Amino acid sequence: MQKYSVEELLKNNAYPGRGIVIGRSEDGRYAVAAYFIMGRSVNSRNRVFVEDGEGIRTEAFDPSKLTDPSLIIYAPVRVLGNKTIVTNGDQTDTIYEGMDKQMTFEQSLRCREFEPDEPNYTPRISGIMHIENGKYNFAMSILKSNNGNPASCLRYAFAYENPMAGEGRFIHTYMKDGNPLPSFEGEPEWVEIKGGIDEFTDRVWGSLNEENKVSLFVRYIDIETGKYETRIVNKNK
């Protein structure tokens, strides 16, 4: 499998949609997560990330322009004990509630499918990071239509134990721009994670398409102590 730089993948794709990167910092000390959102419509672009407890939520930048909150207002990041959940929709709450009842990551998502936004049927992408006693692992999931046929939901989960320093996995909703938008295919892409939190944040934000990018969240979690640093970048200010 080929390893890419996140910048290379983003610069060559005008519309990956929403994306999750999870991995380990170059020095091996931190668990790393990034989540970005993009938009083509006025409604999708009218958003910002705001902190909400240990997580974040999306919020309308201009409430007067908000037309349909159903698929764009949600909590992308929530923390449950030593687990950090990152998703592209309200399945964040589904995973949180399921795992709080001792269900697994995959079991929690069994009641969910792709988004009902015909004709795109946007995939639901999710990630979970687990840090305990100095050990770190993570998993990712994608729920997608069967090649655009909403009669069938395809469910994929990927687990990564003891991720290597300077490496991560990148999953996004769309392969590229289009009408309808083509869903992500294959395994999460193998990517490099370089630099500290500010450098990594700048690399990702600077590589997203200027017209379509909306917001970015990045978190570095100390694997030994569980303490974390967060960066939020919003195009709307």
MARFIZA-713250 format. One record per residue (C-alpha): x, y, z; residue in three letters. Coordinates in steps of 0.05 Angstrom, whole numbers, padded with zeros to 5 digits, always signed. Example, Ala and Ser with C-alpha at 12.3 -4.5 7.8 and 13.67 -1.06 7.14 Angstrom:
<recs>
+00246-00090+00156ala+00273-00021+00143ser
</recs>
This chain:
<recs>
+00000+00000+00000met+00028+00068-00019gln+00039+00120+00035lys+00018+00191+00017tyr+00026+00260+00048ser-00041+00288+00069val-00025+00352+00031glu-00014+00313-00034glu-00082+00278-00028leu-00119+00342-00011leu-00086+00387-00062lys-00105+00338-00117asn-00177+00333-00096asn-00222+00395-00099ala-00278+00361-00061tyr-00263+00303-00014pro-00324+00327+00027gly-00314+00313+00101arg-00252+00277+00124gly-00221+00243+00184ile-00147+00231+00196val-00125+00190+00256ile-00055+00167+00273gly+00007+00181+00315arg+00053+00240+00317ser+00123+00239+00287glu+00156+00236+00355asp+00110+00179+00377gly+00085+00217+00438arg+00015+00237+00415tyr-00048+00206+00387ala-00070+00251+00331val-00139+00266+00303ala-00162+00315+00250ala-00232+00327+00222tyr-00250+00376+00167phe-00314+00396+00133ile-00324+00426+00064met-00386+00453+00028gly-00413+00469-00041arg-00480+00499-00021ser-00493+00563+00018val-00524+00521+00074asn-00463+00475+00079ser-00414+00533+00078arg-00451+00571+00132asn-00418+00534+00190arg-00365+00539+00243val-00336+00491+00294phe-00343+00511+00367val-00318+00477+00430glu-00370+00437+00469asp-00343+00407+00533gly-00285+00360+00514glu-00312+00356+00443gly-00338+00403+00389ile-00402+00417+00352arg-00421+00451+00287thr-00460+00516+00290glu-00491+00562+00238ala-00445+00622+00226phe-00505+00664+00204asp-00569+00635+00234pro-00612+00674+00185ser-00582+00634+00127lys-00594+00565+00158leu-00645+00527+00116thr-00639+00454+00136asp-00600+00436+00199pro-00614+00360+00196ser-00548+00338+00165leu-00502+00397+00179ile-00512+00412+00254ile-00483+00358+00299tyr-00427+00341+00347ala-00368+00314+00307pro-00325+00300+00369val-00344+00272+00437arg-00302+00241+00492val-00324+00180+00532leu-00273+00165+00587gly-00208+00145+00552asn-00242+00142+00483lys-00247+00199+00433thr-00301+00193+00380ile-00297+00231+00314val-00350+00227+00260thr-00382+00265+00203asn-00453+00265+00231gly-00499+00253+00290asp-00475+00181+00294gln-00424+00210+00343thr-00481+00207+00393asp-00501+00137+00371thr-00430+00111+00383ile-00424+00148+00449tyr-00491+00120+00475glu-00476+00050+00450gly-00407+00045+00479met-00432+00075+00544asp-00477+00012+00546lys-00417-00033+00535gln-00430-00044+00461met-00371-00045+00413thr-00356+00010+00362phe-00383-00034+00306glu-00444-00056+00344gln-00462+00015+00361ser-00465+00032+00287leu-00510-00026+00267arg-00572+00017+00273cys-00545+00070+00226arg-00536+00076+00151glu-00510+00126+00101phe-00542+00195+00099glu-00610+00202+00063pro-00586+00257+00016asp-00607+00229-00051glu-00573+00222-00101pro-00507+00226-00063asn-00524+00181-00004tyr-00464+00209+00032thr-00426+00156+00071pro-00423+00160+00147arg-00350+00159+00166ile-00329+00149+00239ser-00267+00139+00281gly-00252+00121+00353ile-00186+00128+00391met-00173+00088+00454his-00116+00107+00501ile-00103+00067+00564glu-00041+00054+00607asn+00005+00084+00555gly-00024+00041+00499lys-00061+00069+00438tyr-00104+00039+00384asn-00158+00065+00338phe-00212+00042+00291ala-00249+00072+00231met-00315+00056+00198ser-00353+00074+00135ile-00426+00060+00121leu-00442+00071+00048lys-00495+00055-00005ser-00483-00002-00053asn-00453+00038-00110asn-00508+00090-00105gly-00564+00040-00093asn-00598+00058-00027pro-00631-00011-00021ala-00566-00039+00007ser-00518-00012+00060cys-00445-00033+00058leu-00410-00034+00126arg-00335-00032+00133tyr-00293-00027+00196ala-00217-00022+00202phe-00177-00031+00266ala-00106-00007+00278tyr-00067-00031+00339glu-00005+00005+00364asn-00001+00054+00305pro+00070+00073+00284met+00100+00142+00296ala+00090+00191+00239gly+00035+00149+00207glu-00040+00154+00202gly-00102+00135+00163arg-00146+00182+00123phe-00219+00169+00104ile-00265+00218+00070his-00335+00218+00044thr-00323+00228-00031tyr-00270+00204-00080met-00275+00271-00118lys-00323+00325-00140asp-00381+00303-00184gly-00456+00298-00193asn-00475+00254-00159pro-00415+00254-00113leu-00378+00187-00116pro-00370+00154-00048ser-00302+00137-00018phe-00274+00069-00040glu-00225+00020-00009gly-00185+00022+00055glu-00170+00087+00092pro-00110+00118+00058glu-00042+00110+00090trp-00013+00179+00105val+00046+00213+00138glu+00036+00256+00200ile+00090+00308+00206lys+00106+00360+00258gly+00073+00385+00320gly+00000+00406+00326ile+00009+00475+00295asp+00050+00452+00237glu+00002+00394+00222phe-00058+00440+00228thr-00027+00489+00179asp-00009+00433+00130arg-00080+00406+00128val-00116+00473+00126trp-00069+00501+00074gly-00081+00441+00029ser-00157+00442+00029leu-00191+00474-00032asn-00197+00548-00016glu-00267+00555-00045glu-00297+00494-00012asn-00263+00488+00056lys-00305+00508+00117val-00274+00484+00183ser-00219+00442+00213leu-00209+00409+00281phe-00142+00379+00304val-00126+00346+00370arg-00060+00318+00397tyr-00070+00272+00458ile-00010+00254+00502asp-00011+00178+00503ile+00022+00174+00572glu-00020+00226+00609thr-00084+00233+00567gly-00077+00309+00567lys-00092+00341+00500tyr-00085+00404+00458glu-00137+00426+00407thr-00137+00472+00347arg-00199+00497+00311ile-00196+00535+00246val-00259+00566+00215asn-00262+00601+00147lys-00322+00641+00172asn-00299+00693+00223lys
</recs>
